[in-house]
Amino acid sequence: MLSSFAVISIIAMMVGFSLVALPAVIAAKTTIGVGTNPDAVAVNPQNGRVYVVDYTDSNVTIIDGSKNRPLVNITVGGENGDEPDAIAVNPNTGAVYVAQYEDNTVTVIDGSTYAQIKNITVGNGPDGIAVNPSNGMVYVADNQDNNFTVINGMTNKALKNFTVGDAPAAVAVDPTTGTVYIANYNDSTVSVIDGTTDKVLVNVTVGRDPDAVAVNPNTGDVYVANERDNSLSIISGSAVKGYEVIGTLLVGREPDAVAVNPNTGTVYVANDRDNTVSIINGTTNTEMENVTVGDGPDGIAINPNTGTVYVANYNDSTISLIAGPSNSSTSVSTTSTSSTSASTASSATSVATTSSSSSSSTGGVPEFPTQLGSAVAVTGVIVVAYMFARRATPRRSVTTMPAAATLPDS
């Protein structure tokens, strides 16, 4: 049988590993005030500009990502704007695209001058938008028409509409393959679309009420936030595997936005009712930690060059910044500042060919050697405490029994 010391050591090791394996809960350190009710955000990794849709103000706040401060507010849409609901940016041209839900248009903004270039008529209720930086095509989910509109980003003309599922709410595009993914809120499916022919290849059943979608262009994996299931569906972006669901994770309450860092594979899910962001290891598909952000996180985007994550908090009109692992293993300053605001994770996705794995105290992926060291430390503390406790305990007296008498031989 094992000695008591061995038993205590084993228990201590188990406790040590369990403690370091639990997802940590931390708080975002930087908050930027923006316009009223930010509900979508996009990042241009080429210049670090962050574009935030302020839904109630009908404008876009532009943030200098290097200094974490707002630069300018732009009214979008018609004369008074009309409920902008989603945003995307082409990192190669700098053009910014804003979906106007109520007036059924997409506003194009010059990324250098911040001037409105054009308002493009699309379907009814545009509710999601994404850009393929490889060819400049723009894809719009028309929520009330059950279709999506394709826009030529070079000419800024709507080309055609295609029918998808019921109430499309979000769109993402894989710039490596050109495949487009549209989350259909009411029928709990994701339409997989051939980016060359714009034909629907398959409708994949996911969790209830999918409200956001993002793609890792390096692996092809697709991440779908299911609002009513409090879950994240993972779809294989491989035609060979039939675009099947390969995993489902529970996250926070009412996940409303999702983004992927293409350099690290880390996935970030904004949970609207929890006021948190779930951070997922995209390699193991396990949750690592939760970050507390502002009130009602409704949009999320990443600058893959710095690893910084921008979260639009709808109810308190702020942007929370989460420092994460980047391609260069550096992160932006966490000095608090004031002013600006949020949406589809795929909005700011750029083509990335380099993968890396690093860790960060806020939002990074904890690596196994770090976990092992923590586990050993915790185990050591418990074992040492046990040994001192034994030394401090008085020993029980031992009574020596007399030897048995030897009887003489008869």
C-alpha positions as CSV (number, residue, x, y, z in Angstrom):
1,M,0.0,0.0,0.0
2,L,1.0,3.6,-0.6
3,S,2.4,5.5,2.4
4,S,0.5,8.5,3.6
5,F,3.2,10.8,2.3
6,A,2.8,9.3,-1.2
7,V,-0.9,9.7,-1.1
8,I,-0.7,13.4,0.0
9,S,1.9,14.0,-2.8
10,I,-0.4,12.6,-5.4
11,I,-3.4,14.5,-4.1
12,A,-1.3,17.7,-4.0
13,M,-0.2,17.2,-7.6
14,M,-3.8,16.7,-8.8
15,V,-4.9,19.9,-7.0
16,G,-2.0,21.8,-8.4
17,F,-2.8,20.9,-12.0
18,S,-6.5,21.5,-11.4
19,L,-5.8,25.0,-10.2
20,V,-3.7,26.0,-13.2
21,A,-6.1,24.3,-15.6
22,L,-9.1,26.4,-14.6
23,P,-9.8,29.4,-17.0
24,A,-8.7,32.6,-15.3
25,V,-11.0,35.5,-15.0
26,I,-9.3,38.9,-15.6
27,A,-10.4,42.4,-16.5
28,A,-9.6,44.4,-19.6
29,K,-7.4,47.3,-18.5
30,T,-8.0,49.9,-21.2
31,T,-11.3,51.5,-22.0
32,I,-11.9,54.1,-24.7
33,G,-15.1,56.2,-24.8
34,V,-16.9,56.4,-28.1
35,G,-20.3,57.3,-29.6
36,T,-23.7,56.0,-28.5
37,N,-24.3,52.3,-28.6
38,P,-21.3,50.9,-30.5
39,D,-22.2,47.6,-32.1
40,A,-19.6,46.9,-34.7
41,V,-15.8,47.3,-35.0
42,A,-13.2,46.6,-37.6
43,V,-9.4,47.1,-37.8
44,N,-7.0,47.9,-40.6
45,P,-3.8,46.1,-39.6
46,Q,-1.8,48.0,-42.2
47,N,-2.1,51.4,-40.4
48,G,-3.6,50.3,-37.0
49,R,-6.8,52.4,-37.5
50,V,-9.9,51.1,-35.7
51,Y,-13.3,51.8,-37.1
52,V,-16.3,51.7,-34.7
53,V,-20.0,51.9,-35.7
54,D,-22.0,54.0,-33.3
55,Y,-25.5,52.7,-33.9
56,T,-27.7,55.4,-32.3
57,D,-25.5,58.3,-33.4
58,S,-25.4,57.0,-37.0
59,N,-21.7,57.6,-37.3
60,V,-18.3,55.9,-37.3
61,T,-15.6,56.7,-34.8
62,I,-12.1,56.3,-36.0
63,I,-9.4,55.4,-33.4
64,D,-5.7,55.7,-33.7
65,G,-4.7,52.2,-32.6
66,S,-1.1,53.3,-31.8
67,K,-2.2,55.9,-29.2
68,N,-5.6,54.4,-28.3
69,R,-7.5,57.7,-28.8
70,P,-10.3,58.8,-31.2
71,L,-9.3,60.8,-34.2
72,V,-12.7,61.8,-35.8
73,N,-16.4,61.0,-36.0
74,I,-18.0,60.6,-39.4
75,T,-21.7,60.6,-40.1
76,V,-22.6,57.8,-42.5
77,G,-25.6,56.9,-44.7
78,G,-28.1,59.6,-45.8
79,E,-28.3,63.2,-44.5
80,N,-28.8,62.1,-40.9
81,G,-27.4,58.5,-41.2
82,D,-29.6,55.5,-40.7
83,E,-28.7,52.9,-38.0
84,P,-25.3,51.6,-39.2
85,D,-25.1,47.9,-38.1
86,A,-21.9,46.3,-39.4
87,I,-18.5,47.4,-40.7
88,A,-15.6,45.9,-42.6
89,V,-12.3,47.3,-44.0
90,N,-10.1,46.2,-47.0
91,P,-6.6,46.4,-45.6
92,N,-5.1,46.6,-49.1
93,T,-7.0,49.6,-50.3
94,G,-8.0,51.1,-46.9
95,A,-11.7,51.4,-48.0
96,V,-14.2,51.0,-45.2
97,Y,-17.7,49.6,-45.8
98,V,-20.6,50.3,-43.4
99,A,-23.9,48.4,-43.6
100,Q,-26.9,50.7,-43.0
101,Y,-29.7,48.5,-41.7
102,E,-32.7,50.9,-42.1
103,D,-32.0,52.5,-45.5
104,N,-30.7,49.3,-47.2
105,T,-27.4,50.7,-48.3
106,V,-23.7,50.2,-47.8
107,T,-21.7,53.4,-47.3
108,V,-18.1,53.4,-48.7
109,I,-15.5,55.5,-46.8
110,D,-12.1,56.5,-48.0
111,G,-9.7,55.2,-45.4
112,S,-7.2,58.1,-45.9
113,T,-9.5,61.2,-46.2
114,Y,-12.4,59.7,-44.3
115,A,-14.8,61.1,-46.9
116,Q,-17.9,59.2,-48.0
117,I,-17.3,57.8,-51.5
118,K,-20.6,56.3,-52.3
119,N,-23.8,54.8,-50.9
120,I,-24.6,51.4,-52.6
121,T,-28.1,50.0,-52.6
122,V,-28.3,46.4,-51.4
123,G,-31.0,44.1,-50.0
124,N,-33.3,44.8,-47.1
125,G,-31.8,45.0,-43.7
126,P,-28.1,44.6,-44.3
127,D,-26.9,43.1,-41.0
128,G,-23.4,41.7,-41.7
129,I,-20.6,42.5,-44.0
130,A,-17.1,41.2,-44.9
131,V,-14.4,41.9,-47.4
132,N,-12.1,39.4,-49.2
133,P,-8.8,41.3,-49.3
134,S,-7.5,39.0,-52.0
135,N,-9.9,40.2,-54.7
136,G,-11.7,43.2,-53.1
137,M,-15.1,41.6,-53.2
138,V,-17.5,42.6,-50.5
139,Y,-20.3,40.4,-49.1
140,V,-23.4,41.7,-47.4
141,A,-25.9,39.6,-45.4
142,D,-29.4,41.0,-46.2
143,N,-31.3,40.0,-43.0
144,Q,-34.8,40.7,-44.2
145,D,-34.5,39.4,-47.7
146,N,-32.9,36.0,-46.8
147,N,-30.1,36.6,-49.3
148,F,-26.7,38.1,-49.7
149,T,-25.4,40.9,-52.0
150,V,-22.0,40.8,-53.7
151,I,-20.3,44.1,-54.3
152,N,-17.3,44.7,-56.5
153,G,-15.0,46.7,-54.3
154,M,-13.0,48.1,-57.2
155,T,-16.0,49.7,-58.9
156,N,-18.3,49.9,-55.8
157,K,-21.2,48.4,-57.7
158,A,-23.6,45.7,-56.4
159,L,-23.3,42.7,-58.8
160,K,-26.0,40.2,-57.7
161,N,-28.1,38.7,-54.9
162,F,-28.2,35.1,-53.9
163,T,-30.7,33.3,-51.6
164,V,-29.4,31.8,-48.4
165,G,-31.1,30.7,-45.2
166,D,-33.6,32.5,-42.9
167,A,-32.5,35.9,-41.5
168,P,-28.8,36.0,-42.4
169,A,-27.1,37.9,-39.6
170,A,-23.4,37.7,-40.1
171,V,-20.8,36.9,-42.9
172,A,-17.2,35.9,-43.0
173,V,-14.8,35.1,-45.9
174,D,-11.7,32.9,-46.1
175,P,-9.2,35.0,-48.1
176,T,-7.2,31.9,-48.8
177,T,-9.9,29.8,-50.5
178,G,-12.4,32.6,-51.2
179,T,-15.1,30.6,-49.4
180,V,-17.9,32.7,-47.9
181,Y,-19.8,31.7,-44.7
182,I,-23.1,33.3,-43.8
183,A,-24.8,32.6,-40.4
184,N,-28.6,32.3,-40.8
185,Y,-30.1,33.3,-37.5
186,N,-33.7,31.9,-37.7
187,D,-32.9,28.5,-39.1
188,S,-29.7,27.9,-37.2
189,T,-27.6,27.1,-40.2
190,V,-24.4,28.4,-41.9
191,S,-24.5,28.7,-45.7
192,V,-21.2,27.8,-47.2
193,I,-20.7,29.7,-50.5
194,D,-18.2,29.2,-53.4
195,G,-16.6,32.6,-53.7
196,T,-16.0,32.0,-57.4
197,T,-19.5,31.1,-58.5
198,D,-21.4,32.6,-55.5
199,K,-23.4,29.4,-55.3
200,V,-24.4,27.8,-52.0
201,L,-22.4,24.6,-51.6
202,V,-24.1,23.4,-48.4
203,N,-26.1,24.6,-45.4
204,V,-24.5,23.4,-42.1
205,T,-26.7,23.0,-39.0
206,V,-25.1,24.6,-36.0
207,G,-26.5,25.8,-32.6
208,R,-29.6,27.9,-32.0
209,D,-29.6,31.4,-33.4
210,P,-26.1,31.8,-34.9
211,D,-25.4,35.5,-34.7
212,A,-21.7,35.8,-35.6
213,V,-19.1,34.0,-37.7
214,A,-15.3,34.2,-38.2
215,V,-12.6,32.2,-40.1
216,N,-9.1,31.3,-39.4
217,P,-7.5,31.7,-42.9
218,N,-4.5,29.5,-41.9
219,T,-6.5,26.4,-40.8
220,G,-9.8,27.0,-42.6
221,D,-11.7,26.4,-39.4
222,V,-14.9,28.4,-39.0
223,Y,-16.2,29.6,-35.6
224,V,-19.9,30.3,-35.2
225,A,-21.4,32.1,-32.1
226,N,-24.8,30.7,-31.2
227,E,-26.7,33.2,-29.2
228,R,-29.4,31.0,-27.7
229,D,-27.3,28.0,-27.0
230,N,-24.5,29.9,-25.3
231,S,-22.2,27.9,-27.5
232,L,-19.5,28.1,-30.2
233,S,-19.8,25.7,-33.2
234,I,-16.5,24.9,-35.0
235,I,-16.9,23.9,-38.7
236,S,-14.1,22.3,-40.7
237,G,-13.4,24.6,-43.7
238,S,-12.6,21.6,-45.8
239,A,-14.7,20.5,-48.7
240,V,-13.2,17.0,-48.3
241,K,-14.8,16.8,-44.8
242,G,-18.0,18.2,-46.1
243,Y,-17.8,21.4,-44.0
244,E,-19.0,19.4,-41.0
245,V,-19.2,20.6,-37.4
246,I,-16.1,19.2,-35.7
247,G,-16.7,20.6,-32.2
248,T,-19.0,22.6,-29.9
249,L,-17.9,24.6,-26.9
250,L,-19.9,26.3,-24.2
251,V,-19.1,29.9,-23.7
252,G,-20.7,32.8,-21.8
253,R,-24.3,33.9,-22.0
254,E,-25.6,35.1,-25.4
255,P,-22.4,35.2,-27.4
256,D,-22.9,38.0,-30.0
257,A,-19.5,38.4,-31.7
258,V,-16.4,36.3,-32.5
259,A,-13.0,37.0,-33.9
260,V,-9.8,34.9,-34.7
261,N,-6.2,36.0,-34.5
262,P,-4.8,34.4,-37.7
263,N,-1.2,34.5,-36.3
264,T,-1.9,32.6,-33.1
265,G,-5.2,30.8,-33.8
266,T,-6.6,32.3,-30.6
267,V,-10.4,32.8,-30.7
268,Y,-12.3,35.5,-28.9
269,V,-16.0,35.4,-28.2
270,A,-17.9,38.4,-26.9
271,N,-20.7,37.3,-24.4
272,D,-23.4,40.0,-24.4
273,R,-25.1,39.0,-21.2
274,D,-22.0,38.1,-19.2
275,N,-20.0,41.3,-20.1
276,T,-17.1,39.0,-20.8
277,V,-14.9,37.7,-23.6
278,S,-14.2,34.0,-23.7
279,I,-10.7,33.3,-25.0
280,I,-10.3,29.9,-26.8
281,N,-7.2,28.0,-27.7
282,G,-7.8,27.4,-31.4
283,T,-5.4,24.5,-31.5
284,T,-7.0,22.4,-28.7
285,N,-10.4,24.1,-28.9
286,T,-10.5,24.6,-25.1
287,E,-11.4,27.7,-23.2
288,M,-8.4,29.3,-21.4
289,E,-9.7,32.4,-19.6
290,N,-12.5,35.0,-19.4
291,V,-11.9,38.7,-19.6
292,T,-14.4,41.1,-18.0
293,V,-15.2,44.0,-20.4
294,G,-17.8,46.7,-20.6
295,D,-21.6,46.5,-20.5
296,G,-23.2,44.5,-23.4
297,P,-20.2,43.5,-25.6
298,D,-21.7,43.4,-29.1
299,G,-18.8,43.5,-31.5
300,I,-15.1,42.4,-31.6
301,A,-12.1,42.7,-33.9
302,I,-8.4,42.0,-33.8
303,N,-5.3,43.7,-35.0
304,P,-3.2,40.6,-35.9
305,N,0.0,42.6,-36.0
306,T,-0.2,43.7,-32.4
307,G,-2.5,41.1,-31.0
308,T,-4.8,43.8,-29.6
309,V,-8.5,42.9,-29.3
310,Y,-11.1,45.6,-29.6
311,V,-14.5,45.0,-28.0
312,A,-17.5,47.2,-28.6
313,N,-19.6,47.6,-25.5
314,Y,-23.1,48.6,-26.6
315,N,-24.7,49.6,-23.3
316,D,-22.0,51.8,-21.9
317,S,-20.7,53.3,-25.2
318,T,-17.1,52.2,-24.8
319,I,-14.4,50.1,-26.4
320,S,-12.4,47.6,-24.2
321,L,-8.9,46.7,-25.2
322,I,-7.5,43.2,-24.5
323,A,-3.8,42.7,-25.0
324,G,-3.0,39.4,-26.7
325,P,-0.2,37.5,-28.3
326,S,0.9,39.0,-31.6
327,N,3.2,37.9,-34.5
328,S,6.0,39.8,-33.0
329,S,5.2,38.9,-29.4
330,T,4.5,42.5,-28.5
331,S,1.4,44.2,-27.3
332,V,0.1,47.8,-27.1
333,S,0.3,49.9,-24.0
334,T,-2.5,49.4,-21.5
335,T,-2.5,53.0,-20.4
336,S,-6.1,54.1,-20.0
337,T,-7.4,56.8,-22.2
338,S,-10.7,58.4,-23.1
339,S,-13.1,58.4,-26.1
340,T,-14.7,55.8,-29.0
341,S,-16.5,52.0,-30.4
342,A,-17.7,47.4,-32.6
343,S,-19.0,43.9,-35.2
344,T,-18.2,41.0,-37.4
345,A,-15.0,39.4,-36.5
346,S,-14.1,38.7,-40.1
347,S,-14.3,42.4,-40.9
348,A,-10.6,43.0,-40.2
349,T,-9.2,39.6,-41.2
350,S,-6.1,39.9,-43.4
351,V,-4.1,37.2,-45.2
352,A,-1.5,35.8,-42.8
353,T,1.0,33.1,-43.6
354,T,3.0,33.0,-40.4
355,S,1.8,31.2,-37.4
356,S,3.2,31.6,-33.9
357,S,2.5,30.5,-30.4
358,S,3.1,32.8,-27.5
359,S,1.6,33.6,-24.1
360,S,0.4,36.8,-22.5
361,S,-0.9,37.8,-19.1
362,T,-4.0,39.2,-20.7
363,G,-5.5,37.1,-23.5
364,G,-2.5,35.0,-24.4
365,V,-2.4,31.2,-24.7
366,P,-0.8,29.7,-21.6
367,E,1.7,27.1,-22.7
368,F,2.2,23.7,-21.1
369,P,5.7,24.4,-19.6
370,T,4.2,27.4,-17.7
371,Q,1.3,25.2,-16.5
372,L,3.7,22.5,-15.4
373,G,5.8,25.0,-13.4
374,S,2.7,26.4,-11.7
375,A,1.5,22.9,-10.9
376,V,4.8,21.9,-9.4
377,A,4.9,25.1,-7.3
378,V,1.4,24.5,-6.0
379,T,2.2,20.8,-5.3
380,G,5.4,21.8,-3.4
381,V,3.6,24.2,-1.2
382,I,1.0,21.6,-0.2
383,V,3.6,18.9,0.4
384,V,5.8,21.2,2.5
385,A,2.8,22.3,4.5
386,Y,1.9,18.6,5.2
387,M,5.5,17.8,6.3
388,F,5.5,20.7,8.8
389,A,2.1,19.7,10.1
390,R,3.5,16.2,10.7
391,R,6.5,17.6,12.6
392,A,4.3,19.8,14.7
393,T,2.0,16.9,15.7
394,P,3.1,15.1,19.0
395,R,4.0,11.5,18.5
396,R,2.0,8.9,20.3
397,S,3.9,6.9,22.9
398,V,4.6,3.4,22.0
399,T,4.2,0.7,24.7
400,T,6.8,-2.2,24.4
401,M,5.2,-5.5,25.2
402,P,7.4,-8.0,27.2
403,A,8.8,-10.9,25.4
404,A,6.9,-14.1,25.6
405,A,8.2,-16.6,28.2
406,T,10.0,-19.7,27.1
407,L,8.6,-22.9,28.5
408,P,11.0,-25.6,29.5
409,D,11.0,-28.8,27.5
410,S,9.0,-31.5,29.1
